[in-house]
Amino acid sequence: NLDKRNNVLAGANYTIGESPRDSILKLVIGGTRQIEVYKSTLCQVRNSKLYNEFKNAKKGPGAIFVNRDGRYFEHMVNFLRNDFKYAVFDSS
């Protein structure tokens, strides 16, 4: 029933394609960029450096500082968000 489906979707408080139990992590990258990203996005590639760094990360009131260049880290996260298809580069 379409009405029942719409009521279920209206009550959801998560993004389509993500688990309702997935943590949103707040990251400060190199002191220049702030991003929010699903933990599952960062942990897609098992045994990668990102996976090992964030697999035990918990959602908390503060941000996690990542000591990397914000411009490049942001491109890497976008690449992961887009299912490894492409990354959009911006010269700014």
Secondary structure in CASP SS format (residue, H / E / C, confidence):
PFRMAT SS
TARGET T0000
AUTHOR 0000-0000-0000
METHOD secondary structure of the structure
MODEL  1
N C 1.00
L H 1.00
D H 1.00
K H 1.00
R H 1.00
N H 1.00
N H 1.00
V H 1.00
L H 1.00
A H 1.00
G C 1.00
A C 1.00
N C 1.00
Y C 1.00
T C 1.00
I C 1.00
G C 1.00
E C 1.00
S C 1.00
P C 1.00
R C 1.00
D C 1.00
S C 1.00
I E 1.00
L E 1.00
K E 1.00
L E 1.00
V E 1.00
I E 1.00
G C 1.00
G C 1.00
T C 1.00
R E 1.00
Q E 1.00
I E 1.00
E E 1.00
V E 1.00
Y E 1.00
K H 1.00
S H 1.00
T H 1.00
L H 1.00
C C 1.00
Q C 1.00
V C 1.00
R C 1.00
N C 1.00
S C 1.00
K H 1.00
L H 1.00
Y H 1.00
N H 1.00
E H 1.00
F H 1.00
K C 1.00
N C 1.00
A C 1.00
K C 1.00
K C 1.00
G C 1.00
P C 1.00
G C 1.00
A C 1.00
I E 1.00
F E 1.00
V E 1.00
N C 1.00
R C 1.00
D C 1.00
G H 1.00
R H 1.00
Y H 1.00
F H 1.00
E H 1.00
H H 1.00
M H 1.00
V H 1.00
N H 1.00
F H 1.00
L H 1.00
R H 1.00
N C 1.00
D C 1.00
F C 1.00
K C 1.00
Y C 1.00
A C 1.00
V C 1.00
F C 1.00
D C 1.00
S C 1.00
S C 1.00
END
